[in-house]
Amino acid sequence: AGCPDSLIKELHHFRILGEEQYNRYQRYGAEECVLQMGGVLCPSPGCGAGLLPEPEVRKITCEPSNGLGCGVRKGSTD
């Protein structure tokens, strides 16, 4: 997948896992990207939206937008 002399030319070769497993693989990659960028994942059950809070922010709302986000508000006011 982009490596010299690779036998796998398809970038989405994990599709061989099947639709459900491939979707889990993509979701995991997106979650890892958010975490690597310093973000957090919404802890609300069934949500898991990626949130990128501003530095020094201690309270965050999972804003609903484009079918993502649940509106839950988490954090401390201290």
PDB file of N, CA, C and O in Angstrom, chain B, residues numbered from 101:
ATOM      1  N   ALA B 101       0.840  -1.177   0.000  1.00  0.00           N
ATOM      2  CA  ALA B 101       0.000   0.000   0.000  1.00  0.00           C
ATOM      3  C   ALA B 101       0.886   1.242   0.000  1.00  0.00           C
ATOM      4  O   ALA B 101       0.949   1.968   0.992  1.00  0.00           O
ATOM      5  N   GLY B 102       1.555   1.476  -1.092  1.00  0.00           N
ATOM      6  CA  GLY B 102       2.403   2.644  -1.207  1.00  0.00           C
ATOM      7  C   GLY B 102       3.870   2.362  -0.929  1.00  0.00           C
ATOM      8  O   GLY B 102       4.707   3.242  -1.131  1.00  0.00           O
ATOM      9  N   CYS B 103       4.206   1.165  -0.472  1.00  0.00           N
ATOM     10  CA  CYS B 103       5.598   0.814  -0.197  1.00  0.00           C
ATOM     11  C   CYS B 103       6.242   0.297  -1.479  1.00  0.00           C
ATOM     12  O   CYS B 103       5.582  -0.348  -2.293  1.00  0.00           O
ATOM     13  N   PRO B 104       7.537   0.582  -1.659  1.00  0.00           N
ATOM     14  CA  PRO B 104       8.214   0.034  -2.855  1.00  0.00           C
ATOM     15  C   PRO B 104       8.129  -1.494  -2.850  1.00  0.00           C
ATOM     16  O   PRO B 104       8.256  -2.128  -1.802  1.00  0.00           O
ATOM     17  N   ASP B 105       7.920  -2.060  -3.996  1.00  0.00           N
ATOM     18  CA  ASP B 105       7.848  -3.509  -4.186  1.00  0.00           C
ATOM     19  C   ASP B 105       6.722  -4.186  -3.398  1.00  0.00           C
ATOM     20  O   ASP B 105       6.770  -5.396  -3.177  1.00  0.00           O
ATOM     21  N   SER B 106       5.721  -3.429  -2.976  1.00  0.00           N
ATOM     22  CA  SER B 106       4.594  -4.008  -2.253  1.00  0.00           C
ATOM     23  C   SER B 106       3.704  -4.795  -3.207  1.00  0.00           C
ATOM     24  O   SER B 106       3.455  -4.371  -4.336  1.00  0.00           O
ATOM     25  N   LEU B 107       3.237  -5.931  -2.744  1.00  0.00           N
ATOM     26  CA  LEU B 107       2.302  -6.715  -3.541  1.00  0.00           C
ATOM     27  C   LEU B 107       0.886  -6.181  -3.407  1.00  0.00           C
ATOM     28  O   LEU B 107       0.026  -6.479  -4.236  1.00  0.00           O
ATOM     29  N   ILE B 108       0.640  -5.396  -2.371  1.00  0.00           N
ATOM     30  CA  ILE B 108      -0.688  -4.831  -2.135  1.00  0.00           C
ATOM     31  C   ILE B 108      -0.701  -3.402  -2.651  1.00  0.00           C
ATOM     32  O   ILE B 108      -0.028  -2.531  -2.100  1.00  0.00           O
ATOM     33  N   LYS B 109      -1.456  -3.162  -3.694  1.00  0.00           N
ATOM     34  CA  LYS B 109      -1.516  -1.834  -4.308  1.00  0.00           C
ATOM     35  C   LYS B 109      -2.727  -1.027  -3.835  1.00  0.00           C
ATOM     36  O   LYS B 109      -2.724   0.201  -3.914  1.00  0.00           O
ATOM     37  N   GLU B 110      -3.749  -1.706  -3.350  1.00  0.00           N
ATOM     38  CA  GLU B 110      -4.980  -1.057  -2.896  1.00  0.00           C
ATOM     39  C   GLU B 110      -4.772  -0.423  -1.529  1.00  0.00           C
ATOM     40  O   GLU B 110      -4.355  -1.102  -0.591  1.00  0.00           O
ATOM     41  N   LEU B 111      -5.058   0.878  -1.401  1.00  0.00           N
ATOM     42  CA  LEU B 111      -4.877   1.571  -0.129  1.00  0.00           C
ATOM     43  C   LEU B 111      -5.879   1.115   0.923  1.00  0.00           C
ATOM     44  O   LEU B 111      -5.597   1.196   2.119  1.00  0.00           O
ATOM     45  N   HIS B 112      -7.021   0.645   0.503  1.00  0.00           N
ATOM     46  CA  HIS B 112      -8.060   0.213   1.438  1.00  0.00           C
ATOM     47  C   HIS B 112      -8.108  -1.317   1.505  1.00  0.00           C
ATOM     48  O   HIS B 112      -9.186  -1.911   1.471  1.00  0.00           O
ATOM     49  N   HIS B 113      -6.947  -1.941   1.599  1.00  0.00           N
ATOM     50  CA  HIS B 113      -6.878  -3.406   1.587  1.00  0.00           C
ATOM     51  C   HIS B 113      -7.532  -4.046   2.806  1.00  0.00           C
ATOM     52  O   HIS B 113      -7.829  -5.241   2.782  1.00  0.00           O
ATOM     53  N   PHE B 114      -7.761  -3.287   3.860  1.00  0.00           N
ATOM     54  CA  PHE B 114      -8.426  -3.865   5.027  1.00  0.00           C
ATOM     55  C   PHE B 114      -9.908  -4.146   4.762  1.00  0.00           C
ATOM     56  O   PHE B 114     -10.581  -4.715   5.621  1.00  0.00           O
ATOM     57  N   ARG B 115     -10.421  -3.768   3.616  1.00  0.00           N
ATOM     58  CA  ARG B 115     -11.810  -4.098   3.267  1.00  0.00           C
ATOM     59  C   ARG B 115     -12.021  -5.611   3.242  1.00  0.00           C
ATOM     60  O   ARG B 115     -13.150  -6.090   3.343  1.00  0.00           O
ATOM     61  N   ILE B 116     -10.947  -6.342   3.111  1.00  0.00           N
ATOM     62  CA  ILE B 116     -11.042  -7.798   3.110  1.00  0.00           C
ATOM     63  C   ILE B 116     -11.608  -8.320   4.442  1.00  0.00           C
ATOM     64  O   ILE B 116     -12.085  -9.453   4.519  1.00  0.00           O
ATOM     65  N   LEU B 117     -11.549  -7.486   5.485  1.00  0.00           N
ATOM     66  CA  LEU B 117     -12.074  -7.856   6.799  1.00  0.00           C
ATOM     67  C   LEU B 117     -13.594  -7.967   6.818  1.00  0.00           C
ATOM     68  O   LEU B 117     -14.161  -8.609   7.703  1.00  0.00           O
ATOM     69  N   GLY B 118     -14.247  -7.350   5.854  1.00  0.00           N
ATOM     70  CA  GLY B 118     -15.706  -7.274   5.849  1.00  0.00           C
ATOM     71  C   GLY B 118     -16.141  -5.892   6.297  1.00  0.00           C
ATOM     72  O   GLY B 118     -15.362  -5.153   6.899  1.00  0.00           O
ATOM     73  N   GLU B 119     -17.359  -5.551   6.009  1.00  0.00           N
ATOM     74  CA  GLU B 119     -17.858  -4.190   6.249  1.00  0.00           C
ATOM     75  C   GLU B 119     -17.797  -3.779   7.724  1.00  0.00           C
ATOM     76  O   GLU B 119     -17.315  -2.693   8.045  1.00  0.00           O
ATOM     77  N   GLU B 120     -18.283  -4.642   8.621  1.00  0.00           N
ATOM     78  CA  GLU B 120     -18.322  -4.291  10.039  1.00  0.00           C
ATOM     79  C   GLU B 120     -16.918  -4.080  10.607  1.00  0.00           C
ATOM     80  O   GLU B 120     -16.661  -3.081  11.279  1.00  0.00           O
ATOM     81  N   GLN B 121     -16.015  -5.018  10.339  1.00  0.00           N
ATOM     82  CA  GLN B 121     -14.657  -4.897  10.850  1.00  0.00           C
ATOM     83  C   GLN B 121     -13.909  -3.717  10.206  1.00  0.00           C
ATOM     84  O   GLN B 121     -13.121  -3.043  10.869  1.00  0.00           O
ATOM     85  N   TYR B 122     -14.156  -3.475   8.927  1.00  0.00           N
ATOM     86  CA  TYR B 122     -13.518  -2.347   8.249  1.00  0.00           C
ATOM     87  C   TYR B 122     -13.988  -1.024   8.861  1.00  0.00           C
ATOM     88  O   TYR B 122     -13.184  -0.111   9.052  1.00  0.00           O
ATOM     89  N   ASN B 123     -15.280  -0.917   9.169  1.00  0.00           N
ATOM     90  CA  ASN B 123     -15.794   0.291   9.812  1.00  0.00           C
ATOM     91  C   ASN B 123     -15.172   0.491  11.190  1.00  0.00           C
ATOM     92  O   ASN B 123     -14.865   1.621  11.570  1.00  0.00           O
ATOM     93  N   ARG B 124     -14.982  -0.591  11.941  1.00  0.00           N
ATOM     94  CA  ARG B 124     -14.314  -0.506  13.247  1.00  0.00           C
ATOM     95  C   ARG B 124     -12.876  -0.048  13.080  1.00  0.00           C
ATOM     96  O   ARG B 124     -12.397   0.769  13.866  1.00  0.00           O
ATOM     97  N   TYR B 125     -12.177  -0.557  12.075  1.00  0.00           N
ATOM     98  CA  TYR B 125     -10.799  -0.159  11.782  1.00  0.00           C
ATOM     99  C   TYR B 125     -10.726   1.343  11.471  1.00  0.00           C
ATOM    100  O   TYR B 125      -9.845   2.038  11.979  1.00  0.00           O
ATOM    101  N   GLN B 126     -11.640   1.839  10.647  1.00  0.00           N
ATOM    102  CA  GLN B 126     -11.661   3.267  10.310  1.00  0.00           C
ATOM    103  C   GLN B 126     -11.978   4.121  11.533  1.00  0.00           C
ATOM    104  O   GLN B 126     -11.352   5.162  11.734  1.00  0.00           O
ATOM    105  N   ARG B 127     -12.934   3.700  12.347  1.00  0.00           N
ATOM    106  CA  ARG B 127     -13.296   4.440  13.556  1.00  0.00           C
ATOM    107  C   ARG B 127     -12.109   4.506  14.522  1.00  0.00           C
ATOM    108  O   ARG B 127     -11.842   5.554  15.109  1.00  0.00           O
ATOM    109  N   TYR B 128     -11.405   3.393  14.683  1.00  0.00           N
ATOM    110  CA  TYR B 128     -10.234   3.360  15.553  1.00  0.00           C
ATOM    111  C   TYR B 128      -9.172   4.339  15.048  1.00  0.00           C
ATOM    112  O   TYR B 128      -8.569   5.064  15.840  1.00  0.00           O
ATOM    113  N   GLY B 129      -8.944   4.362  13.748  1.00  0.00           N
ATOM    114  CA  GLY B 129      -7.963   5.286  13.171  1.00  0.00           C
ATOM    115  C   GLY B 129      -8.346   6.734  13.404  1.00  0.00           C
ATOM    116  O   GLY B 129      -7.490   7.560  13.722  1.00  0.00           O
ATOM    117  N   ALA B 130      -9.620   7.051  13.249  1.00  0.00           N
ATOM    118  CA  ALA B 130     -10.088   8.419  13.480  1.00  0.00           C
ATOM    119  C   ALA B 130      -9.948   8.801  14.952  1.00  0.00           C
ATOM    120  O   ALA B 130      -9.534   9.916  15.268  1.00  0.00           O
ATOM    121  N   GLU B 131     -10.292   7.878  15.852  1.00  0.00           N
ATOM    122  CA  GLU B 131     -10.165   8.146  17.286  1.00  0.00           C
ATOM    123  C   GLU B 131      -8.704   8.375  17.663  1.00  0.00           C
ATOM    124  O   GLU B 131      -8.395   9.284  18.434  1.00  0.00           O
ATOM    125  N   GLU B 132      -7.814   7.557  17.126  1.00  0.00           N
ATOM    126  CA  GLU B 132      -6.389   7.696  17.420  1.00  0.00           C
ATOM    127  C   GLU B 132      -5.859   9.034  16.919  1.00  0.00           C
ATOM    128  O   GLU B 132      -5.033   9.659  17.584  1.00  0.00           O
ATOM    129  N   CYS B 133      -6.317   9.472  15.770  1.00  0.00           N
ATOM    130  CA  CYS B 133      -5.915  10.771  15.227  1.00  0.00           C
ATOM    131  C   CYS B 133      -6.337  11.901  16.160  1.00  0.00           C
ATOM    132  O   CYS B 133      -5.543  12.800  16.436  1.00  0.00           O
ATOM    133  N   VAL B 134      -7.567  11.868  16.646  1.00  0.00           N
ATOM    134  CA  VAL B 134      -8.063  12.893  17.573  1.00  0.00           C
ATOM    135  C   VAL B 134      -7.196  12.911  18.835  1.00  0.00           C
ATOM    136  O   VAL B 134      -6.798  13.980  19.299  1.00  0.00           O
ATOM    137  N   LEU B 135      -6.907  11.745  19.384  1.00  0.00           N
ATOM    138  CA  LEU B 135      -6.099  11.665  20.601  1.00  0.00           C
ATOM    139  C   LEU B 135      -4.681  12.182  20.370  1.00  0.00           C
ATOM    140  O   LEU B 135      -4.132  12.880  21.223  1.00  0.00           O
ATOM    141  N   GLN B 136      -4.085  11.847  19.229  1.00  0.00           N
ATOM    142  CA  GLN B 136      -2.731  12.309  18.906  1.00  0.00           C
ATOM    143  C   GLN B 136      -2.684  13.826  18.743  1.00  0.00           C
ATOM    144  O   GLN B 136      -1.641  14.440  18.973  1.00  0.00           O
ATOM    145  N   MET B 137      -3.801  14.436  18.350  1.00  0.00           N
ATOM    146  CA  MET B 137      -3.874  15.890  18.189  1.00  0.00           C
ATOM    147  C   MET B 137      -4.141  16.600  19.518  1.00  0.00           C
ATOM    148  O   MET B 137      -4.271  17.824  19.552  1.00  0.00           O
ATOM    149  N   GLY B 138      -4.222  15.840  20.606  1.00  0.00           N
ATOM    150  CA  GLY B 138      -4.476  16.433  21.912  1.00  0.00           C
ATOM    151  C   GLY B 138      -5.942  16.525  22.258  1.00  0.00           C
ATOM    152  O   GLY B 138      -6.312  17.178  23.234  1.00  0.00           O
ATOM    153  N   GLY B 139      -6.778  15.883  21.476  1.00  0.00           N
ATOM    154  CA  GLY B 139      -8.214  15.907  21.725  1.00  0.00           C
ATOM    155  C   GLY B 139      -8.646  14.815  22.678  1.00  0.00           C
ATOM    156  O   GLY B 139      -7.827  14.054  23.194  1.00  0.00           O
ATOM    157  N   VAL B 140      -9.931  14.754  22.900  1.00  0.00           N
ATOM    158  CA  VAL B 140     -10.543  13.743  23.756  1.00  0.00           C
ATOM    159  C   VAL B 140     -11.766  13.174  23.044  1.00  0.00           C
ATOM    160  O   VAL B 140     -12.251  13.747  22.069  1.00  0.00           O
ATOM    161  N   LEU B 141     -12.247  12.059  23.533  1.00  0.00           N
ATOM    162  CA  LEU B 141     -13.453  11.443  22.988  1.00  0.00           C
ATOM    163  C   LEU B 141     -14.587  11.642  23.980  1.00  0.00           C
ATOM    164  O   LEU B 141     -14.388  11.515  25.188  1.00  0.00           O
ATOM    165  N   CYS B 142     -15.766  11.950  23.481  1.00  0.00           N
ATOM    166  CA  CYS B 142     -16.928  12.128  24.337  1.00  0.00           C
ATOM    167  C   CYS B 142     -17.168  10.830  25.108  1.00  0.00           C
ATOM    168  O   CYS B 142     -17.231   9.758  24.506  1.00  0.00           O
ATOM    169  N   PRO B 143     -17.304  10.914  26.438  1.00  0.00           N
ATOM    170  CA  PRO B 143     -17.509   9.706  27.239  1.00  0.00           C
ATOM    171  C   PRO B 143     -18.952   9.223  27.282  1.00  0.00           C
ATOM    172  O   PRO B 143     -19.229   8.175  27.865  1.00  0.00           O
ATOM    173  N   SER B 144     -19.872   9.962  26.681  1.00  0.00           N
ATOM    174  CA  SER B 144     -21.275   9.578  26.715  1.00  0.00           C
ATOM    175  C   SER B 144     -21.478   8.252  25.969  1.00  0.00           C
ATOM    176  O   SER B 144     -20.988   8.097  24.851  1.00  0.00           O
ATOM    177  N   PRO B 145     -22.193   7.297  26.575  1.00  0.00           N
ATOM    178  CA  PRO B 145     -22.420   6.006  25.922  1.00  0.00           C
ATOM    179  C   PRO B 145     -23.048   6.174  24.539  1.00  0.00           C
ATOM    180  O   PRO B 145     -24.041   6.882  24.368  1.00  0.00           O
ATOM    181  N   GLY B 146     -22.450   5.511  23.571  1.00  0.00           N
ATOM    182  CA  GLY B 146     -22.968   5.535  22.210  1.00  0.00           C
ATOM    183  C   GLY B 146     -22.556   6.738  21.404  1.00  0.00           C
ATOM    184  O   GLY B 146     -22.908   6.822  20.227  1.00  0.00           O
ATOM    185  N   CYS B 147     -21.813   7.691  21.987  1.00  0.00           N
ATOM    186  CA  CYS B 147     -21.412   8.882  21.246  1.00  0.00           C
ATOM    187  C   CYS B 147     -19.979   8.720  20.744  1.00  0.00           C
ATOM    188  O   CYS B 147     -19.766   8.347  19.590  1.00  0.00           O
ATOM    189  N   GLY B 148     -19.001   8.995  21.597  1.00  0.00           N
ATOM    190  CA  GLY B 148     -17.599   8.838  21.215  1.00  0.00           C
ATOM    191  C   GLY B 148     -17.096   9.858  20.222  1.00  0.00           C
ATOM    192  O   GLY B 148     -16.053   9.644  19.604  1.00  0.00           O
ATOM    193  N   ALA B 149     -17.811  10.977  20.043  1.00  0.00           N
ATOM    194  CA  ALA B 149     -17.372  12.020  19.105  1.00  0.00           C
ATOM    195  C   ALA B 149     -16.022  12.576  19.542  1.00  0.00           C
ATOM    196  O   ALA B 149     -15.742  12.668  20.737  1.00  0.00           O
ATOM    197  N   GLY B 150     -15.188  12.947  18.576  1.00  0.00           N
ATOM    198  CA  GLY B 150     -13.901  13.551  18.868  1.00  0.00           C
ATOM    199  C   GLY B 150     -14.063  15.025  19.184  1.00  0.00           C
ATOM    200  O   GLY B 150     -14.755  15.752  18.471  1.00  0.00           O
ATOM    201  N   LEU B 151     -13.419  15.464  20.265  1.00  0.00           N
ATOM    202  CA  LEU B 151     -13.521  16.856  20.707  1.00  0.00           C
ATOM    203  C   LEU B 151     -12.114  17.433  20.832  1.00  0.00           C
ATOM    204  O   LEU B 151     -11.217  16.785  21.373  1.00  0.00           O
ATOM    205  N   LEU B 152     -11.924  18.646  20.333  1.00  0.00           N
ATOM    206  CA  LEU B 152     -10.636  19.322  20.413  1.00  0.00           C
ATOM    207  C   LEU B 152     -10.790  20.581  21.259  1.00  0.00           C
ATOM    208  O   LEU B 152     -11.019  21.666  20.724  1.00  0.00           O
ATOM    209  N   PRO B 153     -10.664  20.440  22.580  1.00  0.00           N
ATOM    210  CA  PRO B 153     -10.855  21.595  23.454  1.00  0.00           C
ATOM    211  C   PRO B 153      -9.693  22.585  23.337  1.00  0.00           C
ATOM    212  O   PRO B 153      -8.567  22.211  23.005  1.00  0.00           O
ATOM    213  N   GLU B 154      -9.991  23.838  23.612  1.00  0.00           N
ATOM    214  CA  GLU B 154      -8.963  24.862  23.654  1.00  0.00           C
ATOM    215  C   GLU B 154      -8.067  24.603  24.859  1.00  0.00           C
ATOM    216  O   GLU B 154      -8.519  24.032  25.851  1.00  0.00           O
ATOM    217  N   PRO B 155      -6.795  25.017  24.787  1.00  0.00           N
ATOM    218  CA  PRO B 155      -5.908  24.844  25.947  1.00  0.00           C
ATOM    219  C   PRO B 155      -6.501  25.523  27.179  1.00  0.00           C
ATOM    220  O   PRO B 155      -7.152  26.562  27.066  1.00  0.00           O
ATOM    221  N   GLU B 156      -6.283  24.951  28.323  1.00  0.00           N
ATOM    222  CA  GLU B 156      -6.737  25.468  29.612  1.00  0.00           C
ATOM    223  C   GLU B 156      -8.245  25.350  29.837  1.00  0.00           C
ATOM    224  O   GLU B 156      -8.728  25.767  30.890  1.00  0.00           O
ATOM    225  N   VAL B 157      -8.998  24.803  28.896  1.00  0.00           N
ATOM    226  CA  VAL B 157     -10.435  24.612  29.074  1.00  0.00           C
ATOM    227  C   VAL B 157     -10.649  23.377  29.935  1.00  0.00           C
ATOM    228  O   VAL B 157     -10.098  22.311  29.663  1.00  0.00           O
ATOM    229  N   ARG B 158     -11.461  23.536  30.984  1.00  0.00           N
ATOM    230  CA  ARG B 158     -11.709  22.417  31.900  1.00  0.00           C
ATOM    231  C   ARG B 158     -13.123  21.874  31.776  1.00  0.00           C
ATOM    232  O   ARG B 158     -13.438  20.835  32.356  1.00  0.00           O
ATOM    233  N   LYS B 159     -13.967  22.549  31.040  1.00  0.00           N
ATOM    234  CA  LYS B 159     -15.350  22.106  30.845  1.00  0.00           C
ATOM    235  C   LYS B 159     -15.622  22.150  29.340  1.00  0.00           C
ATOM    236  O   LYS B 159     -15.309  23.136  28.674  1.00  0.00           O
ATOM    237  N   ILE B 160     -16.201  21.083  28.818  1.00  0.00           N
ATOM    238  CA  ILE B 160     -16.415  20.992  27.378  1.00  0.00           C
ATOM    239  C   ILE B 160     -17.806  20.433  27.098  1.00  0.00           C
ATOM    240  O   ILE B 160     -18.314  19.590  27.836  1.00  0.00           O
ATOM    241  N   THR B 161     -18.406  20.917  26.022  1.00  0.00           N
ATOM    242  CA  THR B 161     -19.708  20.421  25.589  1.00  0.00           C
ATOM    243  C   THR B 161     -19.539  19.698  24.263  1.00  0.00           C
ATOM    244  O   THR B 161     -18.882  20.203  23.352  1.00  0.00           O
ATOM    245  N   CYS B 162     -20.123  18.535  24.159  1.00  0.00           N
ATOM    246  CA  CYS B 162     -20.105  17.769  22.918  1.00  0.00           C
ATOM    247  C   CYS B 162     -21.207  18.343  22.027  1.00  0.00           C
ATOM    248  O   CYS B 162     -22.341  17.864  22.038  1.00  0.00           O
ATOM    249  N   GLU B 163     -20.864  19.355  21.269  1.00  0.00           N
ATOM    250  CA  GLU B 163     -21.835  20.081  20.444  1.00  0.00           C
ATOM    251  C   GLU B 163     -22.366  19.216  19.300  1.00  0.00           C
ATOM    252  O   GLU B 163     -21.586  18.662  18.526  1.00  0.00           O
ATOM    253  N   PRO B 164     -23.691  19.099  19.192  1.00  0.00           N
ATOM    254  CA  PRO B 164     -24.267  18.373  18.056  1.00  0.00           C
ATOM    255  C   PRO B 164     -24.032  19.137  16.752  1.00  0.00           C
ATOM    256  O   PRO B 164     -24.329  20.327  16.655  1.00  0.00           O
ATOM    257  N   SER B 165     -23.495  18.436  15.757  1.00  0.00           N
ATOM    258  CA  SER B 165     -23.229  19.051  14.455  1.00  0.00           C
ATOM    259  C   SER B 165     -23.056  17.957  13.414  1.00  0.00           C
ATOM    260  O   SER B 165     -22.314  17.000  13.637  1.00  0.00           O
ATOM    261  N   ASN B 166     -23.723  18.085  12.298  1.00  0.00           N
ATOM    262  CA  ASN B 166     -23.610  17.145  11.176  1.00  0.00           C
ATOM    263  C   ASN B 166     -23.832  15.689  11.581  1.00  0.00           C
ATOM    264  O   ASN B 166     -23.141  14.796  11.092  1.00  0.00           O
ATOM    265  N   GLY B 167     -24.772  15.452  12.452  1.00  0.00           N
ATOM    266  CA  GLY B 167     -25.097  14.091  12.856  1.00  0.00           C
ATOM    267  C   GLY B 167     -24.168  13.514  13.913  1.00  0.00           C
ATOM    268  O   GLY B 167     -24.321  12.356  14.300  1.00  0.00           O
ATOM    269  N   LEU B 168     -23.207  14.299  14.386  1.00  0.00           N
ATOM    270  CA  LEU B 168     -22.298  13.855  15.445  1.00  0.00           C
ATOM    271  C   LEU B 168     -22.500  14.732  16.666  1.00  0.00           C
ATOM    272  O   LEU B 168     -23.032  15.837  16.557  1.00  0.00           O
ATOM    273  N   GLY B 169     -22.082  14.254  17.819  1.00  0.00           N
ATOM    274  CA  GLY B 169     -22.196  15.026  19.044  1.00  0.00           C
ATOM    275  C   GLY B 169     -23.536  14.786  19.707  1.00  0.00           C
ATOM    276  O   GLY B 169     -24.558  14.607  19.044  1.00  0.00           O
ATOM    277  N   CYS B 170     -23.509  14.785  21.053  1.00  0.00           N
ATOM    278  CA  CYS B 170     -24.727  14.434  21.784  1.00  0.00           C
ATOM    279  C   CYS B 170     -25.224  15.559  22.700  1.00  0.00           C
ATOM    280  O   CYS B 170     -26.305  15.448  23.278  1.00  0.00           O
ATOM    281  N   GLY B 171     -24.454  16.629  22.835  1.00  0.00           N
ATOM    282  CA  GLY B 171     -24.873  17.750  23.678  1.00  0.00           C
ATOM    283  C   GLY B 171     -24.504  17.612  25.138  1.00  0.00           C
ATOM    284  O   GLY B 171     -24.816  18.497  25.934  1.00  0.00           O
ATOM    285  N   VAL B 172     -23.841  16.515  25.517  1.00  0.00           N
ATOM    286  CA  VAL B 172     -23.466  16.323  26.914  1.00  0.00           C
ATOM    287  C   VAL B 172     -22.362  17.319  27.292  1.00  0.00           C
ATOM    288  O   VAL B 172     -21.506  17.658  26.476  1.00  0.00           O
ATOM    289  N   ARG B 173     -22.404  17.775  28.545  1.00  0.00           N
ATOM    290  CA  ARG B 173     -21.422  18.729  29.048  1.00  0.00           C
ATOM    291  C   ARG B 173     -20.638  18.057  30.166  1.00  0.00           C
ATOM    292  O   ARG B 173     -21.227  17.560  31.127  1.00  0.00           O
ATOM    293  N   LYS B 174     -19.322  18.037  30.048  1.00  0.00           N
ATOM    294  CA  LYS B 174     -18.461  17.359  31.036  1.00  0.00           C
ATOM    295  C   LYS B 174     -17.327  18.270  31.460  1.00  0.00           C
ATOM    296  O   LYS B 174     -16.943  19.192  30.741  1.00  0.00           O
ATOM    297  N   GLY B 175     -16.806  17.998  32.630  1.00  0.00           N
ATOM    298  CA  GLY B 175     -15.642  18.715  33.124  1.00  0.00           C
ATOM    299  C   GLY B 175     -15.918  19.386  34.445  1.00  0.00           C
ATOM    300  O   GLY B 175     -17.024  19.319  34.982  1.00  0.00           O
ATOM    301  N   SER B 176     -14.880  20.041  34.965  1.00  0.00           N
ATOM    302  CA  SER B 176     -15.020  20.703  36.256  1.00  0.00           C
ATOM    303  C   SER B 176     -14.988  22.205  36.076  1.00  0.00           C
ATOM    304  O   SER B 176     -14.479  22.714  35.078  1.00  0.00           O
ATOM    305  N   THR B 177     -15.530  22.898  37.039  1.00  0.00           N
ATOM    306  CA  THR B 177     -15.539  24.356  37.007  1.00  0.00           C
ATOM    307  C   THR B 177     -14.442  24.930  37.892  1.00  0.00           C
ATOM    308  O   THR B 177     -14.315  26.149  38.011  1.00  0.00           O
ATOM    309  N   ASP B 178     -13.638  24.052  38.523  1.00  0.00           N
ATOM    310  CA  ASP B 178     -12.543  24.521  39.396  1.00  0.00           C
ATOM    311  C   ASP B 178     -11.409  25.086  38.568  1.00  0.00           C
ATOM    312  O   ASP B 178     -10.402  25.528  39.121  1.00  0.00           O
TER     313      ASP B 178
END
